Amino acid sequence: MSNDEPAASGAERPPRPEAWRTALTVLQSATPPSIPRGAEAMTALVEFPPGDPGTPPHRHSGPAFGYVLEGEMLFELEGEPERVIKAGETFWEPGGDVIHYQDGNNRTDSWSRFLVTMLCEPGQPMLTLVDEAELVERQHLRAPRPGT
């Protein structure tokens, strides 16, 4: 049945708009590690005021996929140089043993807001802070940063 044909009940349906054909824009694509049975998916809004350094160094039990809604985030994962992610850009991290060093607000004049969807290992917390001793022990895995 075409969009212009009447429904089986005899009632006329208006033609379906075609916007759905171009409504989807893929912003990022990544192949995450396998997702274990019983994993929890969580979508969270994170908001940092101007100049806030963000969450202390931490790791996530599973992969995380994010989108910056407003402002700029200073982002750094173990083994990768720090970078600025701006509103409208995406990020992802594999989770597991990788340390997430920075996720703070890169601007001192505006808020930073980002949306993140995380897949958490069954029975594990979504976020675990990394202590100072481990940061020292793994220092050789951190990419050089400007000014260091």
Secondary structure by P-SEA (a helix, b strand, c coil): cccccccccccccccccccccccccccccccccccccbbbbbbbbbbbcccccccccccccbbbbbbbccbbbbcccccccbbbbcccbbbbbbcccccccccccccccbbbbbbbbbbbccccccbbbbcaaaaaaacccccccccc
